[in-house]
Amino acid sequence: MYFYLKNLGPTQQVGALFIIVFGLLLLASIVAFVMSLREYGDDEAGDRRRGELKNLDGIIRTSWFMVFVFWIGWLSGPLVALTLFGGVSFFALREFMTLSPTRLGDHRSLVLAFFVVLPLQYWLVATEHFDMFAVFIPVYVFLALPVASALANDPLRFLERNAKLQWGIMVCIYGMSHVPALLMLKFPGYDHKNAFMVFFLVLVVQFCMAVQHLVSRKLKLPPAAPAISQSFNWPSWWIGVFVASLFGALLAGITPWVPGTAFAFSFIACVAGSMGHFVMKALKRDRGIPSWGGPVRSVTGAGGLLDRVDALCFAAPVFFHSARWYFDL
């Protein structure tokens, strides 16, 4: 598969990959639909099975959504992709802050986050100021937003309120902005193919989450942290990461790497993404909510938008900076 994909031109690679990916997604959607037709009892086991099917359906819907985003980005170019991911950041941050109570004193900081920090971060990506892009939010915004909050003269739960906002900005803006940033890197001998790096990252992370969920459902092992997740256990986590890394090695033909290096970068992305998803589950438990979308279904059709991209928000920065370090860009 590596040599087959490597010898194809960019347009041929897109055609081959979309036939493979859409075929797999269609097959997964059919299997999930057939499983949903089965009747389950009203006992605890039945409720658990329905919950597992709902999670699986969410993963499949997210995969369709992210492949569609890749398609739009590839057809329209980097600037449209930046705008698209900027919109995803905006709505993901809105979900995060809607379910994180704020006070009147936070309004100034919220306006800065949505209408100054977000566009500036994506502008730094568009203009390829990667050094400033990497530190703008963790350094400058981290220090500036508490100052804006302090000037509002409201010290009640000051640390907690600012920590929530900074967490939201780091995950929804900083993390997500690294996905389209891959389109701007100049990989040696990889002209006009950067969209494949985005596709590679999204596909590998989503594949890891799907495998981990299916293996956990099959093995039915005791959860490693039951207060946070009933489906997370170490054997299924290791299997999910390893299988997805092997899958990434098979896709090395669309990357600037050989299979061994693609395996290593897939492993990095899968570890970061799956652990990030686990951390976001802990935040949801702290808020006492099942999903970031609340009672309203989001544009992805299942749960909240942030539920569908949280793993990518954690995987993208690690993947991006690892790739920059590897190629010394």
PAVOMI-566351 format. One record per residue: residue in three letters; y, z, x of N, C-alpha, C, O in turn. Coordinates in steps of 0.2 Angstrom, whole numbers, padded with zeros to 4 digits, always signed. Layout:
ALAYZXYZXYZXYZX...
***
This chain:
MET-0006+0000+0004+0000+0000+0000+0006+0000+0004+0011-0003+0003TYR+0006+0004+0010+0012+0004+0015+0014-0003+0017+0019-0005+0017PHE+0009-0007+0020+0010-0013+0022+0012-0018+0017+0016-0023+0018TYR+0009-0017+0011+0011-0022+0005+0018-0021+0003+0022-0026+0003LEU+0020-0015+0003+0027-0014+0001+0032-0015+0006+0038-0018+0005LYS+0030-0014+0012+0035-0015+0018+0036-0023+0019+0042-0024+0021ASN+0031-0027+0017+0032-0034+0018+0036-0038+0013+0037-0043+0013LEU+0037-0034+0007+0041-0037+0001+0048-0036+0003+0051-0032+0006GLY+0052-0041+0000+0059-0041+0000+0062-0035-0005+0058-0033-0009PRO+0068-0033-0005+0071-0028-0009+0070-0030-0016+0068-0025-0020THR+0071-0036-0019+0070-0037-0026+0063-0037-0028+0061-0035-0033GLN+0058-0040-0023+0051-0039-0025+0049-0032-0025+0044-0030-0029GLN+0051-0028-0020+0050-0021-0020+0051-0017-0027+0048-0013-0030VAL+0057-0019-0029+0060-0016-0036+0055-0018-0041+0053-0014-0045GLY+0053-0025-0041+0049-0027-0047+0042-0024-0046+0039-0022-0051ALA+0039-0023-0040+0032-0020-0040+0032-0013-0041+0028-0010-0045LEU+0038-0009-0039+0038-0002-0041+0039-0001-0048+0036+0004-0051PHE+0043-0005-0051+0044-0004-0058+0038-0005-0063+0037-0002-0068ILE+0034-0010-0060+0028-0011-0064+0023-0005-0063+0020-0003-0068ILE+0023-0003-0057+0019+0003-0056+0021+0009-0059+0017+0013-0063VAL+0028+0011-0059+0030+0017-0061+0031+0017-0069+0028+0022-0072PHE+0033+0011-0072+0033+0011-0079+0026+0011-0082+0025+0013-0088GLY+0021+0008-0078+0014+0008-0081+0012+0015-0081+0008+0017-0086LEU+0013+0019-0075+0011+0026-0075+0014+0030-0080+0011+0035-0084LEU+0021+0029-0081+0024+0033-0087+0022+0032-0094+0021+0036-0098LEU+0021+0025-0095+0018+0023-0101+0011+0026-0102+0010+0029-0108LEU+0007+0026-0097+0000+0029-0098+0001+0037-0099-0003+0040-0104ALA+0005+0040-0096+0006+0047-0097+0009+0049-0104+0007+0054-0107SER+0014+0045-0106+0016+0046-0113+0011+0045-0118+0011+0049-0123ILE+0007+0040-0117+0001+0039-0122-0004+0045-0122-0006+0047-0127VAL-0005+0047-0116-0010+0053-0115-0007+0059-0119-0010+0063-0122ALA+0000+0060-0117+0003+0066-0120+0003+0066-0128+0003+0071-0132PHE+0004+0059-0130+0005+0058-0138-0002+0060-0141-0003+0063-0146VAL-0007+0057-0138-0014+0059-0140-0016+0066-0140-0019+0069-0145MET-0014+0070-0135-0015+0077-0135-0011+0081-0140-0013+0086-0143SER-0005+0078-0142-0001+0081-0147-0004+0081-0154-0002+0084-0158LEU-0009+0076-0155-0012+0075-0161-0017+0080-0163-0019+0081-0169ARG-0019+0083-0158-0025+0088-0159-0022+0094-0162-0016+0096-0161GLU-0026+0097-0167-0023+0103-0170-0025+0110-0166-0031+0110-0164TYR-0020+0114-0166-0021+0120-0162-0020+0126-0167-0016+0126-0172GLY-0024+0131-0166-0023+0137-0171-0017+0141-0170-0012+0139-0166ASP-0016+0146-0175-0010+0149-0175-0010+0156-0171-0006+0160-0171ASP-0015+0156-0167-0016+0162-0162-0012+0161-0156-0008+0156-0155GLU-0013+0166-0151-0009+0166-0145-0011+0160-0141-0007+0157-0138ALA-0017+0158-0141-0020+0152-0137-0017+0146-0139-0015+0142-0135GLY-0016+0145-0146-0013+0139-0149-0006+0139-0147-0003+0133-0146ASP-0002+0144-0147+0005+0144-0146+0006+0142-0138+0010+0139-0137ARG+0001+0145-0134+0002+0143-0127+0001+0136-0126+0004+0133-0122ARG-0004+0133-0129-0006+0126-0129+0000+0122-0131+0002+0117-0128ARG+0003+0124-0137+0009+0120-0139+0015+0120-0134+0018+0115-0133GLY+0016+0126-0131+0021+0127-0126+0020+0123-0120+0024+0120-0117GLU+0013+0122-0118+0012+0118-0112+0013+0111-0114+0015+0107-0109LEU+0011+0109-0120+0012+0102-0122+0020+0100-0122+0022+0095-0120LYS+0024+0105-0124+0031+0104-0124+0034+0103-0117+0038+0099-0116ASN+0031+0107-0113+0034+0107-0106+0032+0100-0103+0036+0097-0099LEU+0025+0098-0104+0023+0091-0101+0027+0086-0104+0029+0081-0101ASP+0029+0086-0111+0033+0081-0114+0040+0081-0111+0043+0075-0110GLY+0042+0087-0109+0049+0087-0106+0049+0084-0099+0054+0080-0097ILE+0044+0085-0095+0043+0082-0089+0043+0074-0089+0046+0071-0085ILE+0039+0072-0094+0038+0065-0095+0045+0061-0097+0047+0056-0095ARG+0048+0065-0102+0055+0062-0104+0060+0062-0098+0064+0057-0098THR+0060+0067-0094+0064+0068-0088+0063+0062-0084+0067+0059-0081SER+0056+0060-0083+0054+0055-0078+0057+0048-0081+0060+0044-0077TRP+0056+0047-0087+0059+0041-0090+0067+0041-0089+0069+0036-0087PHE+0070+0046-0090+0077+0047-0089+0079+0045-0082+0084+0041-0081MET+0076+0048-0077+0078+0048-0070+0077+0040-0068+0080+0038-0064VAL+0071+0037-0070+0070+0031-0068+0075+0026-0071+0077+0021-0068PHE+0077+0027-0077+0082+0023-0080+0089+0024-0076+0092+0019-0075VAL+0090+0030-0074+0096+0031-0070+0096+0027-0063+0101+0024-0061PHE+0090+0027-0060+0089+0023-0054+0090+0016-0056+0093+0012-0052TRP+0087+0013-0061+0088+0006-0063+0096+0004-0064+0098-0001-0061ILE+0099+0009-0067+0107+0007-0068+0110+0008-0061+0114+0003-0060GLY+0108+0012-0057+0112+0013-0051+0110+0007-0046+0114+0005-0043TRP+0104+0005-0047+0102-0001-0042+0105-0008-0045+0108-0012-0041LEU+0106-0008-0051+0109-0014-0054+0117-0014-0053+0120-0020-0052SER+0120-0009-0054+0127-0008-0054+0130-0007-0048+0136-0008-0047GLY+0127-0004-0043+0130-0003-0036+0132+0005-0035+0131+0009-0040PRO+0133+0007-0029+0135+0014-0028+0140+0017-0032+0139+0023-0034LEU+0146+0014-0033+0151+0017-0037+0149+0019-0044+0151+0024-0047VAL+0146+0014-0048+0143+0016-0054+0138+0022-0054+0138+0026-0058ALA+0134+0022-0049+0129+0027-0048+0133+0034-0047+0131+0039-0050LEU+0138+0034-0043+0142+0040-0042+0145+0042-0049+0145+0048-0050THR+0148+0038-0053+0150+0040-0059+0145+0042-0064+0146+0047-0067LEU+0139+0039-0064+0134+0042-0068+0131+0049-0066+0131+0053-0070PHE+0130+0050-0059+0128+0056-0057+0134+0062-0058+0133+0067-0059GLY+0140+0059-0057+0146+0064-0059+0146+0066-0066+0147+0072-0067GLY+0144+0062-0071+0143+0064-0078+0138+0069-0079+0138+0073-0083VAL+0132+0068-0075+0126+0072-0076+0129+0079-0073+0127+0084-0076SER+0132+0079-0067+0135+0086-0065+0139+0089-0070+0139+0095-0071PHE+0144+0085-0073+0148+0088-0078+0145+0091-0084+0146+0097-0085PHE+0140+0088-0087+0136+0091-0093+0132+0096-0091+0131+0101-0094ALA+0129+0096-0085+0124+0101-0082+0128+0108-0081+0126+0113-0083LEU+0134+0107-0078+0139+0113-0077+0141+0116-0084+0142+0122-0085ARG+0142+0111-0089+0144+0114-0095+0139+0118-0098+0140+0123-0101GLU+0133+0115-0098+0127+0119-0100+0127+0126-0097+0126+0131-0100PHE+0127+0126-0090+0127+0132-0087+0132+0137-0089+0130+0143-0090MET+0138+0135-0089+0144+0140-0091+0144+0142-0098+0146+0147-0100THR+0141+0137-0103+0141+0139-0110+0137+0145-0111+0138+0149-0115LEU+0131+0145-0107+0126+0151-0108+0128+0157-0103+0124+0161-0102SER+0134+0156-0100+0136+0162-0095+0142+0164-0097+0147+0161-0096PRO+0143+0170-0101+0149+0172-0104+0155+0173-0099+0154+0175-0094THR+0160+0170-0101+0166+0170-0097+0172+0174-0101+0171+0175-0107ARG+0177+0175-0098+0183+0179-0101+0189+0174-0100+0189+0169-0096LEU+0195+0177-0103+0201+0173-0103+0203+0172-0096+0206+0166-0094GLY+0202+0177-0091+0204+0176-0084+0200+0171-0080+0202+0169-0075ASP+0195+0168-0083+0191+0163-0080+0193+0156-0081+0191+0152-0078HIS+0197+0155-0086+0199+0149-0088+0202+0144-0082+0201+0138-0082ARG+0206+0148-0078+0210+0144-0073+0204+0141-0068+0205+0136-0066SER+0200+0146-0066+0194+0144-0062+0190+0138-0065+0187+0134-0061LEU+0188+0139-0071+0184+0134-0075+0188+0127-0075+0184+0122-0074VAL+0194+0127-0076+0198+0120-0076+0198+0117-0069+0197+0111-0068LEU+0198+0122-0064+0198+0119-0057+0191+0116-0055+0190+0111-0052ALA+0186+0120-0058+0179+0118-0056+0177+0111-0060+0175+0106-0056PHE+0179+0110-0066+0177+0104-0069+0182+0098-0068+0180+0092-0067PHE+0188+0099-0067+0193+0094-0066+0196+0093-0059+0200+0088-0058VAL+0195+0097-0054+0197+0097-0048+0191+0096-0043+0190+0092-0039VAL+0187+0102-0043+0181+0102-0038+0176+0096-0039+0175+0093-0034LEU+0174+0095-0045+0169+0090-0047+0172+0083-0044+0168+0080-0041PRO+0178+0081-0047+0180+0074-0044+0181+0074-0037+0180+0068-0034LEU+0184+0079-0034+0185+0079-0027+0178+0078-0023+0178+0075-0018GLN+0173+0082-0025+0167+0082-0022+0164+0075-0022+0161+0072-0017TYR+0164+0071-0028+0161+0065-0028+0166+0059-0025+0164+0054-0022TRP+0172+0061-0024+0177+0057-0020+0175+0057-0013+0175+0052-0009LEU+0173+0063-0010+0171+0063-0003+0165+0059-0002+0164+0057+0003VAL+0160+0059-0007+0154+0055-0006+0156+0048-0006+0154+0044-0002ALA+0160+0046-0011+0162+0039-0011+0166+0036-0005+0165+0030-0003THR+0170+0040-0002+0173+0038+0004+0170+0040+0011+0172+0039+0016GLU+0163+0043+0010+0159+0044+0016+0162+0049+0020+0160+0048+0026HIS+0165+0054+0018+0167+0059+0022+0162+0065+0022+0163+0070+0019PHE+0156+0063+0025+0150+0068+0025+0151+0075+0028+0149+0079+0025ASP+0155+0075+0033+0156+0082+0036+0160+0086+0031+0158+0092+0030MET+0165+0084+0028+0169+0088+0023+0165+0089+0017+0165+0094+0014PHE+0162+0084+0015+0157+0084+0009+0152+0090+0009+0151+0093+0004ALA+0150+0091+0015+0144+0096+0016+0147+0103+0016+0144+0107+0014VAL+0154+0104+0018+0156+0111+0018+0162+0112+0013+0164+0118+0012PHE+0164+0107+0009+0170+0108+0004+0168+0113-0001+0172+0118-0002ILE+0162+0113-0004+0161+0118-0009+0159+0125-0006+0161+0130-0008PRO+0154+0124-0001+0151+0131+0001+0157+0135+0005+0156+0141+0005VAL+0162+0132+0008+0167+0135+0012+0173+0136+0008+0175+0141+0006TYR+0177+0130+0007+0183+0130+0004+0183+0132-0004+0187+0137-0005VAL+0179+0129-0008+0179+0131-0015+0176+0138-0016+0179+0142-0020PHE+0172+0140-0012+0169+0147-0012+0174+0152-0011+0174+0158-0014LEU+0179+0151-0006+0185+0155-0005+0190+0155-0010+0194+0160-0011ALA+0192+0149-0012+0198+0147-0017+0197+0150-0024+0201+0152-0027LEU+0191+0149-0027+0190+0150-0034+0191+0158-0035+0194+0160-0040PRO+0188+0163-0031+0190+0170-0032+0197+0171-0032+0200+0176-0036VAL+0201+0168-0028+0208+0169-0027+0211+0167-0034+0216+0171-0037ALA+0209+0161-0037+0212+0159-0043+0210+0164-0049+0214+0165-0053SER+0204+0167-0049+0202+0172-0053+0206+0178-0053+0208+0181-0058ALA+0207+0180-0046+0211+0187-0045+0218+0186-0048+0221+0191-0050LEU+0221+0180-0047+0228+0179-0049+0228+0180-0057+0234+0180-0060ALA+0223+0179-0060+0223+0180-0068+0223+0187-0070+0224+0188-0076ASN+0223+0192-0065+0224+0199-0066+0219+0202-0071+0221+0205-0076ASP+0213+0200-0070+0207+0203-0074+0201+0205-0070+0197+0201-0068PRO+0201+0211-0068+0196+0214-0063+0189+0215-0066+0185+0217-0063LEU+0189+0215-0073+0183+0217-0076+0177+0213-0074+0177+0207-0076ARG+0171+0216-0072+0166+0212-0069+0168+0206-0065+0165+0200-0066PHE+0172+0207-0061+0175+0201-0057+0170+0198-0052+0169+0192-0052LEU+0166+0202-0049+0161+0199-0044+0156+0195-0048+0154+0190-0046GLU+0153+0198-0054+0148+0195-0058+0151+0188-0061+0147+0183-0060ARG+0157+0188-0063+0160+0182-0066+0160+0177-0061+0159+0171-0062ASN+0163+0178-0055+0164+0173-0050+0157+0171-0047+0156+0165-0045ALA+0152+0175-0047+0146+0174-0044+0142+0168-0049+0139+0164-0046LYS+0143+0169-0055+0140+0165-0060+0144+0158-0059+0140+0153-0059LEU+0150+0157-0059+0154+0151-0058+0152+0148-0051+0151+0142-0051GLN+0151+0152-0046+0150+0149-0040+0142+0146-0039+0141+0141-0036TRP+0138+0150-0043+0131+0147-0043+0131+0141-0047+0127+0136-0045GLY+0135+0140-0053+0135+0134-0057+0137+0128-0053+0135+0123-0053ILE+0143+0129-0049+0146+0124-0045+0141+0122-0039+0140+0116-0038MET+0138+0127-0036+0133+0125-0031+0127+0121-0033+0125+0116-0030VAL+0124+0123-0039+0118+0119-0042+0120+0113-0045+0117+0107-0043CYS+0125+0113-0049+0126+0107-0054+0131+0102-0050+0130+0096-0052ILE+0135+0104-0046+0140+0099-0043+0137+0098-0036+0136+0092-0034TYR+0137+0103-0031+0135+0102-0024+0128+0099-0024+0127+0094-0020GLY+0123+0102-0027+0116+0099-0027+0116+0092-0029+0113+0088-0026MET+0118+0091-0035+0117+0085-0038+0121+0079-0035+0119+0073-0034SER+0127+0081-0032+0131+0076-0028+0127+0073-0022+0129+0067-0020HIS+0122+0076-0020+0118+0074-0014+0114+0068-0016+0111+0064-0011VAL+0112+0067-0022+0108+0062-0024+0111+0055-0023+0108+0051-0019PRO+0117+0054-0026+0120+0047-0025+0123+0047-0017+0124+0041-0015ALA+0124+0052-0014+0126+0052-0007+0121+0048-0003+0123+0046+0002LEU+0115+0048-0005+0110+0045-0001+0111+0037-0001+0109+0034+0004LEU+0115+0035-0006+0116+0028-0006+0122+0026-0001+0122+0020+0001MET+0125+0031+0002+0131+0029+0006+0129+0030+0014+0132+0028+0018LEU+0123+0033+0015+0120+0033+0022+0119+0026+0025+0116+0022+0021LYS+0120+0026+0031+0118+0019+0035+0112+0020+0039+0112+0022+0045PHE+0106+0020+0036+0100+0020+0039+0099+0014+0044+0100+0008+0041PRO+0097+0015+0050+0095+0009+0054+0090+0005+0052+0084+0007+0050GLY+0091-0002+0051+0087-0007+0049+0085-0006+0042+0079-0008+0040TYR+0089-0004+0038+0087-0002+0031+0093-0005+0026+0095-0001+0021ASP+0096-0010+0028+0102-0013+0024+0100-0015+0017+0095-0017+0015HIS+0104-0013+0012+0104-0014+0005+0098-0012+0002+0095-0014-0003LYS+0095-0006+0005+0089-0003+0002+0090+0004+0000+0085+0007-0002ASN+0096+0007+0001+0097+0014+0000+0095+0017-0007+0093+0022-0008ALA+0095+0012-0012+0093+0014-0019+0086+0017-0019+0084+0021-0023PHE+0082+0014-0014+0075+0016-0014+0074+0023-0012+0069+0026-0013MET+0079+0025-0008+0078+0032-0005+0080+0037-0011+0076+0042-0012VAL+0084+0035-0016+0085+0039-0022+0079+0039-0026+0077+0044-0029PHE+0076+0033-0027+0070+0032-0031+0065+0036-0028+0061+0040-0032PHE+0064+0036-0021+0059+0040-0018+0059+0047-0019+0054+0051-0021LEU+0065+0050-0018+0067+0057-0019+0065+0059-0026+0061+0064-0027VAL+0068+0055-0031+0067+0057-0038+0059+0057-0040+0057+0062-0043LEU+0056+0052-0038+0049+0051-0040+0045+0056-0037+0040+0059-0041VAL+0046+0057-0031+0041+0062-0027+0042+0069-0030+0037+0073-0032VAL+0048+0071-0032+0050+0078-0034+0047+0078-0042+0044+0083-0043GLN+0048+0073-0046+0045+0073-0052+0038+0073-0052+0035+0077-0057PHE+0035+0070-0048+0027+0069-0047+0025+0076-0045+0020+0078-0048CYS+0028+0080-0041+0026+0086-0039+0026+0091-0045+0021+0095-0046MET+0032+0091-0049+0032+0096-0054+0027+0094-0060+0024+0099-0063ALA+0025+0088-0061+0020+0086-0066+0013+0088-0063+0009+0091-0067VAL+0012+0087-0057+0005+0089-0055+0004+0096-0055-0001+0099-0057GLN+0009+0100-0053+0009+0107-0053+0008+0110-0060+0004+0115-0061HIS+0011+0107-0064+0011+0109-0071+0003+0108-0074+0000+0112-0077LEU+0001+0102-0073-0006+0100-0075-0011+0104-0072-0016+0106-0075VAL-0011+0105-0065-0016+0109-0062-0015+0116-0064-0021+0120-0065SER-0009+0119-0065-0009+0126-0068-0012+0127-0074-0015+0132-0076ARG-0011+0122-0079-0014+0122-0085-0021+0121-0085-0025+0124-0089LYS-0024+0118-0080-0031+0117-0080-0035+0123-0076-0040+0125-0079LEU-0032+0126-0071-0035+0131-0068-0034+0138-0072-0039+0142-0071LYS-0029+0139-0075-0027+0145-0079-0028+0151-0075-0031+0156-0077LEU-0025+0151-0069-0025+0157-0064-0019+0162-0066-0014+0160-0070PRO-0020+0168-0064-0015+0173-0066-0008+0171-0062-0008+0169-0057PRO-0002+0171-0066+0004+0169-0063+0006+0174-0057+0005+0180-0057ALA+0010+0171-0052+0012+0175-0047+0018+0179-0048+0019+0185-0045ALA+0022+0177-0053+0027+0181-0055+0028+0181-0063+0032+0177-0066PRO+0024+0184-0067+0023+0184-0074+0030+0185-0078+0031+0182-0083ALA+0034+0189-0075+0040+0191-0078+0045+0185-0078+0050+0184-0082ILE+0044+0180-0073+0048+0174-0073+0045+0168-0075+0048+0164-0079SER+0039+0167-0074+0035+0161-0076+0028+0162-0077+0024+0165-0073GLN+0025+0160-0083+0018+0161-0084+0014+0155-0081+0008+0156-0081SER+0017+0150-0079+0013+0144-0076+0013+0144-0069+0010+0139-0066PHE+0018+0148-0065+0018+0147-0058+0013+0152-0054+0013+0158-0055ASN+0009+0148-0051+0004+0152-0046+0003+0148-0040+0004+0142-0040TRP+0001+0151-0034+0001+0148-0028-0004+0143-0027-0002+0138-0024PRO-0010+0143-0030-0014+0137-0029-0012+0131-0032-0012+0126-0029SER-0009+0132-0038-0007+0125-0041-0001+0123-0038+0001+0117-0038TRP+0004+0128-0035+0010+0126-0032+0008+0122-0025+0010+0116-0024TRP+0003+0124-0021+0001+0121-0015-0002+0114-0017-0001+0109-0013ILE-0006+0114-0022-0009+0107-0024-0004+0102-0026-0004+0096-0024GLY+0001+0105-0030+0006+0100-0032+0010+0097-0027+0012+0091-0026VAL+0012+0102-0022+0016+0100-0016+0012+0095-0012+0015+0090-0009PHE+0006+0096-0010+0002+0092-0006+0000+0085-0009+0001+0080-0006VAL-0002+0085-0015-0003+0079-0019+0003+0075-0019+0003+0069-0018ALA+0009+0078-0021+0015+0074-0021+0017+0071-0014+0020+0066-0014SER+0016+0075-0009+0017+0073-0002+0013+0067+0000+0015+0062+0003LEU+0007+0067-0002+0002+0061-0001+0005+0055-0005+0005+0050-0002PHE+0007+0056-0011+0010+0051-0015+0016+0048-0011+0017+0042-0011GLY+0020+0052-0008+0026+0050-0005+0024+0046+0001+0027+0041+0003ALA+0019+0048+0005+0016+0044+0011+0014+0037+0009+0015+0033+0012LEU+0011+0037+0003+0009+0030+0000+0015+0026-0001+0015+0019-0001LEU+0021+0029-0003+0027+0025-0004+0031+0024+0002+0037+0022+0001ALA+0029+0025+0008+0032+0025+0014+0035+0018+0015+0040+0017+0018GLY+0032+0013+0012+0034+0006+0013+0041+0004+0010+0044-0001+0012ILE+0044+0009+0005+0050+0008+0003+0055+0012+0006+0061+0012+0004THR+0053+0016+0011+0058+0020+0015+0058+0017+0022+0055+0013+0024PRO+0063+0020+0026+0063+0018+0033+0058+0022+0038+0059+0021+0044TRP+0054+0025+0035+0049+0029+0039+0042+0026+0039+0040+0022+0034VAL+0038+0029+0043+0030+0027+0043+0027+0033+0038+0031+0038+0037PRO+0021+0032+0036+0018+0036+0031+0018+0044+0034+0019+0048+0029GLY+0017+0045+0040+0017+0052+0042+0024+0055+0041+0024+0061+0039THR+0029+0052+0043+0036+0055+0042+0038+0055+0034+0041+0060+0032ALA+0036+0050+0031+0037+0050+0023+0033+0056+0020+0036+0059+0016PHE+0027+0058+0023+0024+0064+0020+0028+0070+0022+0028+0074+0017ALA+0030+0071+0028+0034+0077+0030+0041+0077+0025+0042+0083+0023PHE+0044+0072+0024+0050+0072+0020+0048+0074+0013+0052+0077+0009SER+0043+0071+0010+0041+0072+0004+0039+0080+0003+0041+0083-0002PHE+0036+0083+0008+0034+0090+0008+0040+0094+0008+0041+0099+0004ILE+0045+0092+0012+0052+0096+0012+0055+0096+0005+0057+0101+0002ALA+0055+0090+0002+0058+0089-0005+0054+0093-0010+0058+0096-0015CYS+0048+0092-0010+0044+0096-0015+0044+0103-0015+0045+0107-0020VAL+0044+0106-0009+0045+0113-0008+0052+0115-0010+0052+0120-0014ALA+0057+0112-0008+0064+0114-0011+0065+0113-0018+0067+0117-0021GLY+0062+0108-0021+0063+0106-0028+0059+0111-0032+0062+0114-0037SER+0053+0112-0031+0049+0117-0035+0051+0124-0034+0051+0128-0039MET+0053+0126-0028+0056+0133-0028+0063+0134-0031+0064+0139-0034GLY+0067+0128-0031+0073+0128-0035+0072+0129-0042+0075+0133-0046HIS+0067+0125-0045+0065+0126-0052+0063+0133-0054+0064+0135-0059PHE+0059+0136-0049+0057+0143-0050+0063+0148-0050+0063+0152-0055VAL+0068+0147-0046+0074+0151-0046+0078+0150-0052+0080+0155-0055MET+0078+0144-0055+0082+0143-0061+0079+0146-0067+0082+0148-0072LYS+0072+0146-0067+0068+0150-0072+0070+0157-0072+0071+0160-0077ALA+0071+0160-0066+0073+0167-0065+0080+0168-0068+0081+0173-0071LEU+0085+0163-0067+0091+0164-0070+0091+0164-0078+0095+0167-0081LYS+0087+0159-0080+0086+0159-0088+0083+0165-0090+0085+0168-0096ARG+0078+0168-0087+0076+0175-0089+0081+0180-0089+0081+0184-0094ASP+0085+0180-0084+0091+0185-0084+0096+0184-0090+0098+0189-0092ARG+0097+0178-0092+0101+0176-0098+0097+0177-0104+0100+0177-0110GLY+0091+0178-0104+0087+0179-0110+0086+0173-0114+0086+0173-0120ILE+0086+0167-0111+0085+0160-0115+0079+0157-0112+0077+0157-0107PRO+0076+0152-0117+0070+0148-0115+0072+0142-0111+0068+0139-0107SER+0078+0139-0113+0081+0133-0109+0088+0133-0109+0091+0136-0113TRP+0091+0129-0104+0098+0129-0104+0101+0125-0110+0107+0127-0111GLY+0098+0121-0113+0101+0118-0119+0102+0122-0125+0105+0120-0129GLY+0099+0128-0125+0099+0132-0131+0096+0129-0137+0091+0125-0136PRO+0098+0130-0143+0095+0127-0149+0096+0120-0150+0093+0117-0154VAL+0101+0117-0146+0103+0110-0147+0099+0106-0142+0099+0107-0136ARG+0096+0101-0144+0092+0096-0140+0097+0092-0136+0102+0090-0139SER+0096+0091-0130+0101+0088-0125+0099+0080-0125+0095+0078-0129VAL+0103+0077-0121+0102+0069-0121+0095+0067-0118+0093+0062-0119THR+0092+0072-0115+0085+0070-0112+0080+0071-0118+0074+0069-0117GLY+0082+0074-0123+0077+0075-0129+0073+0081-0128+0069+0082-0133ALA+0073+0085-0123+0069+0091-0123+0072+0096-0119+0074+0095-0113GLY+0074+0102-0122+0077+0107-0118+0084+0105-0117+0087+0101-0120GLY+0087+0108-0111+0093+0106-0109+0093+0101-0103+0088+0100-0100LEU+0099+0098-0102+0099+0093-0096+0098+0096-0090+0094+0094-0085LEU+0101+0102-0089+0099+0106-0083+0092+0108-0081+0090+0108-0076ASP+0088+0109-0087+0081+0110-0086+0078+0104-0083+0073+0105-0080ARG+0080+0098-0084+0077+0092-0082+0079+0090-0075+0076+0086-0072VAL+0085+0093-0072+0087+0090-0066+0087+0096-0061+0090+0095-0055ASP+0086+0102-0063+0086+0108-0058+0083+0107-0052+0085+0109-0046ALA+0076+0105-0052+0073+0104-0046+0076+0099-0041+0076+0100-0035LEU+0079+0094-0044+0082+0088-0040+0088+0091-0037+0090+0089-0031CYS+0092+0096-0041+0098+0099-0038+0097+0103-0032+0101+0103-0027PHE+0091+0106-0031+0089+0110-0025+0086+0105-0020+0087+0106-0014ALA+0082+0100-0022+0079+0096-0017+0084+0091-0013+0083+0090-0007ALA+0088+0089-0017+0093+0083-0014+0097+0086-0008+0097+0082-0003PRO+0100+0092-0008+0104+0093-0002+0099+0094+0004+0101+0092+0010VAL+0093+0097+0003+0089+0098+0009+0086+0091+0011+0086+0090+0017PHE+0084+0087+0007+0082+0080+0009+0088+0076+0012+0086+0073+0017PHE+0094+0077+0009+0099+0073+0012+0101+0075+0019+0101+0071+0024HIS+0102+0081+0020+0104+0084+0027+0098+0083+0032+0099+0083+0038SER+0092+0084+0030+0086+0082+0034+0086+0075+0036+0084+0074+0042ALA+0087+0071+0032+0087+0063+0034+0093+0062+0038+0092+0058+0043ARG+0099+0065+0037+0105+0064+0042+0103+0067+0049+0105+0064+0054TRP+0100+0073+0049+0098+0075+0056+0093+0071+0059+0093+0070+0065TYR+0088+0068+0055+0082+0064+0058+0085+0058+0061+0083+0056+0067PHE+0090+0055+0058+0093+0048+0060+0099+0049+0064+0102+0045+0067ASP+0101+0056+0065+0107+0057+0069+0113+0053+0066+0117+0050+0070LEU+0114+0053+0059+0119+0050+0056+0126+0054+0055+0131+0051+0053
***
